[in-house]
């Protein structure tokens, strides 16, 4: 080990300052946008609700311990909000997460280059529409008053009267998940398509010699080869389980579906930021981060034990 | 080989520089922000110096470069009705007169988060407009800003800069009503009714009303819509017998988007009292006072008169439905849909709305209200304001007779002239021109912003309409003032709660009311859309039982009751609820 370093020293500069600087830029970025703001967590442990000047009061106000966290847990809406957030998170993990993997596997089977690009472009496209617009489209499609879906179903004779998609809270999870799948599948498959492109062709050749058909090659060769990528993305997805994506929920919310549509993100916005309850909001945010870290750690350990792959 | 190495190094260096610059960009903008605030401070100092030097600072400032002010309006529905400041004659004139240019920033949503962020970042806009007194969040915020010295008080600015003869423009009773504990007023409302402006014995035009389409009503043979049952039957017949308008399905009853305000409107028609018989505040859930209202709206929903989509639609969809002529009965403030009314009328002159008098099962008269006293939006002047003198001079102009008439009617001789009886005659040429070009008023900047409008004062200048004239006829059928006129007999000045912003309990009250609101939004929607009468009963009882566990009802009731009694004390009355007051001979 020392020897090889010695050999390298002869050929290279001792200190690659260009590369070091480039790395430092990233560190600087993280420091400014991730580490410095972390001091703000202090707000969660002080009473800064309704304050006019956060910076000044941050120094002068006393610590109140876990009061803000207790307030949140005792809030009448705590149960609803947590249930919705967790349910949506789990559904997301079970449904929205695997679909791009299968989609990438399917894309890989299209031999015609033009056809593949066409499909890819078409499926990427919704990703670039903001949720504000996409939510509006979803609302218009699902409307009971001349919406496309209801008109089509009635035209086909499948239903007699319009289905109250948006005003019946029971449909809310399904609407969010399905519209996320439509919007995100194409974009979500990019990473997997790239991973599949990196699989060694020789393995396929070997499989072909062994007499494997295309389905077998996809399941026995491609899938195992991209498993590490899947693991990494899965772990990241698990840590994001309490973040439901503010935009899409907020856009699809209405008073009739609030029982299913109020999630942590929208709750923080409505009760916290809008009311200027800074400490309360921060406490909810910290609570969410702690849960995320626990989930990430648990997922990582499990994954290491089971597959040998992990994030860190 | 060596050359190539150099090229790589240079490339690496360039990239590092780009990255470094990129990551510092954030810091860059904040330092420029600091510069601008120091410039602002200099600006204020300069303006205060110039004021000391010359008594007629306003004429001076007209020649100097105008000061740019930011006016933040925390009400998403607000729009500055002009092509943009400085692009129309009115705002050009204001800039010339007062030396200020205003940039309006309207909040993107009604959450208040934008303003909260600006304040906590100490980047307070020059002028801030917030929701009215009824909105406790806004009122508390104003109190807090005033206490931390972030606002100018109107009293100080008026004393300092407004000439004696203009001081009456700021109505004394409005200033007094909005004053905080230090006796100073930090927020001035628009559309507030001062006692000076309302002629004795004259009824006020209510803010919201229930109206139906005149043509459809006639088609149905003018059925009696004054009883709850009769009203619902008529709506149902409109849907079944008339069926379609212009090949689109007729909607029996249309509420505001998400069903908002329907409960308030119906309970006003159903005369649900504002206080108990002994003059105390009460919770309308606990004693079931509002049950008839909810049952009425629920029945309408169950019979399919209110579309399910009504609860998910936004304002634009509601406007579109009215404009396309589908709506039979509308529960709203007609001024919010003036454009839709006009579009509809221009396509079909028979399609216009008329008010109906819905009564409760007992046949009591409705008790409708204007937003009188409360005013509508409150406007504050930030202590950061770069040109407080010019600004207060401009506001003073807007609230005084000359400016108010000018802003509303335009230029004398060009758009209007005086009648002998003191009313204003809008010139026929202008009427016709604005009929042809609906954007003409906007292009001129008339009524371009109404944040200091005084409706009660202006109404005396309206001349009677000439209904043989087509343009006047259209106004008569589509303008809210004429539409609602006959409802004025049921109109009363509403209860004037006097919340004390200094009250220590305000914060807790605010938190508690957020809790109840979050619960009620869901519960009320579920109640109104209950699928059966039994489900409605069950839900109503459930709300009655659940409500006390959600928030501190007793505390909130005590707080509101104090505000109610304080309001009565200030006005020197025993009762607010008009029928009780009448019975007591007030």
Interface residues (C-beta under 8 A of the other chain):
Chain A: X18 X19 X21 X22 X25 X28 X29 X32 X49 X50 X51 X52 X53 X54 X75 X76 X77 X139 X143 X144 X145 X162 X164 X166 X167 X254 X255 X256 X258 X259 X262 X269 X270 X271 X273 X274 X275 X276 X277 X278
Chain B: X9 X12 X13 X15 X16 X19 X20 X22 X23 X26 X111 X112 X113 X116 X117 X119 X120 X122 X137 X140 X141 X144 X145 X148 X150 X258 X259 X307 X308 X309 X311 X312 X507 X510 X511 X514 X515 X518 X519 X521 X522 X524 X525 X526 X529 X549 X550 X551
